[in-house]
Amino acid sequence: MTSWVGRTAAEIAAAVREKRATPREVVAEHLDRIERLDARVGAFRVVRARAALAEADAVADRGDLAELPLTGVPVAVKDNLAVRGESNRVGSAATPVTPAEEDHVTVARLRAAGAVVVGLTNVPELCVFGTTEGVHGTARNPWDLTRTAGGSSGGSAAAVAAGLVPIALGNDGMGSLRIPAANCGLVTIKPGHGVVPAGIGEGDWFGMSENGPLATTVEDVRLMLTVLADTDAVRPSEPAAMRRIAVSLRSPLLGVTISSPYAAAARDAGGVLIKAGHQVRRADPPYPLSLSTMSLTHWTAGTAVDAKDLDPRLLTRRTRVHATIGRRFVNHVRTSDSREQLRRRMEPFFAEYDVLLTPALARRSPKSVAWHERGWLPNLLANTNYSPLTPPWNLTGWPAMAVPFGTLPSGAPTAVQLVGRPGTEAMLLELAEQLETLHPWQRTAPLD
């Protein structure tokens, strides 16, 4: 009997379209794996076993089965996006338990494409932090269960890396797709502003948050993104060309250094791209000294907006303090032109270079402990010291990817980040595909 666990979304969808597999067979096999392994991984808050099998049968009965790009593919959804019939808890005890009446637009698009929602994944409270733990569960890195999967799309990343689903839906407000993808050896893209519908929380963290895919291959990321996107810009439109690539090993935040494994990953990835025919040079973007303050004010203010209607007594201390600090910045963030100034500052650099290549993280993820029971400052320091490289590109609203490359001494993966100007999603995917071809990675963590 053919096993569909560990197959890509593209492979599964092709098999179902060609009637070599049924949606029920595929979904049932993944549900069995979830039941067997997720107690160790902690990816899911809710597993929709009965509902998912019913959805799989409904997909099989569709008259357009042969045309569906994700037909029969199991997908996990981050628990800050509405799934019809399920509560949307956003990692908190303060959020309502009322089931959603309608799917979020991105969930609806995945289902329209034939995907089957098997569950909702764990997130840190209000999706604030770069580690995933809280009252609803703890998501661990399947490559090293002593470490956090990252956040805030930690449960979604853990689910894919553990082979519990081939693809998952998450979102990224300050790195929340790229951080867990880098920890868990996955490919992801934070699309540029306006490419994929957002609708995340109250105002998308002032337009910084974007929905996007998590997968084990570039092909699956591209496939999922074409389903989610409002534009055809993510589809390849021209033959691969020589690109001007800047490699930077500098942290955007003063006082934060890049550890050797992550610096080596970026250097070595640059070497691979030189052999692929690209022009690669060392160059640092003109990060402003004010970037630390700018990141903190936007990060905390976004949380303040999301928390304003919730009972603060039901929030954890780290979230409550984060929101309290952010309240004083909300009006400033709404009226400030600091993000436009940052974009103008970066534009000459990205006129000289097509793509920026950096380490995805500064160091390995923190230990998987009860961070939600610790104070705000320890959480702030833990997050800042390991993930300083992602926030600038939420502030600009420009596309950025995380791509697996290399390993830590423990055997867990490292990763690089690719950043481009608005509208360069297809270019970033093209470069990521070259890295995958020339320097392939192990796609699923060895949990069995």
C-alpha positions, 0 to 999 in steps of 0.5 A: 500500500502506498503511503502518502505521509511525507509526500508533497502537496503537489504529489498528493494532489496529482495522485488524487486527480489521477485516482491513484488515491482518494482524499479520505485515504490521504486524510486518514493516514495523516490523522493517524500520524497526528494521533501517534506523534502530536503529543510529543510535538504539540502542533495542534490545538484542535484536530478535526478528525471527523469533520476532516474525513467528511470534508475529504468525502465531499472533495471526492464528490466534486465534479471539478476534481480534475481541476483542483490544484490542492485536491485532497491535500491535508492542510493545517491552519494557524489559530488566528484565522477563522475556520467555519465551525471552530472557535478562534482562540489565538492562543489565549484564555481571554478570547471567545469560544464562539465558533466561527460562522465563516471561513477566513478568505484564505481558508476559503480559497484553500478549500475551494482548491480542494484542500482539507482542513485537518486542524488548527495549530498552536500559537503564542498568546495573541501571536505576539512572541517568537516562541509558541507555548501557552494555555492551549499547548506548546509547539516544539521543534520536531528536529529537536524536541527540547527547543521551541518550534518558534513563533508565532506560526509555531504550531503550523511549522511543527505540523509540517516539519513532523509530517503531520500535514504536507502544507500549513497556513500561517502569517507573519507580522514581525517574522512569524512565518520565517522564524518557525520555518527557519527553526523547523527546516521549512520553506516559507514566503512572507508575500509583499503587502497586498499580494495575499488578503490579510484580515488578521486581528484588528488591522493586521498590525498596522498593515505589517502582517501577511498570510502565507504558506509553510511547506517542505519544498519550493514547489509546494510554497509556489503552489499554495501561494498561487491559490492564496494570492490576489495576483499572478505575480507569483507565477514564473513569467520569464526564464531564470536570469542572472541576479545581483545578490547582496550577502549581509551578515550584519544584524539590523539591531545594534548589540545582537550578533550572528552565531557561526552556523547561521553566518556560515549558512548565508556565506555558503548559500551565496557561494552556491548562487555564484556557481548558479551564475549570479553576481554575489557581493558582500554588502549591508543594507543601510539599517537606521539606528532607530530600527530597534525603537521602531520595531518595538513601538510597532510590535507593542502597538499592534498587540495593544490594538488586538488586546483592547477588547479582551479581559486583561485578567485573563491575559498572561503577564508577558502579553499584558505588559506588552499591550500596556507598553504599546498603548502609548504608541498606538496613535504615534504609529498610526500617524508616523511616516517612519515606515515610508522613511525606511522604505525610501532609505532602502530603495537605493540599496535595492536599486543596486541589488535585486535580492538581499541574502541574510541569515534567517536567524541569529542563533538557534531557537530558545529552549522549549519551556513555559515562556508564557509564565515568565516576565516580559523582559526575559521574553523580549530579550530571548526573542530579540537575541535570536530573531533580529533579521526578520522585522525590517521587512514587515516594516517595509512591507516587502517580500521575504523568504526563509529557505533551509540551508545547512545544519546546527551541530545538533543536526537541526536545520539552519536557514537563510533569508531572501528579501526583494523589492515589491513585486519580486515574489517570483524572483525570490521563489526562483532563487529558492528553487535553485538553492533547493536543487543545488543544495537539497535538504531533508524534508521531514524530521526523523521522529519515527 
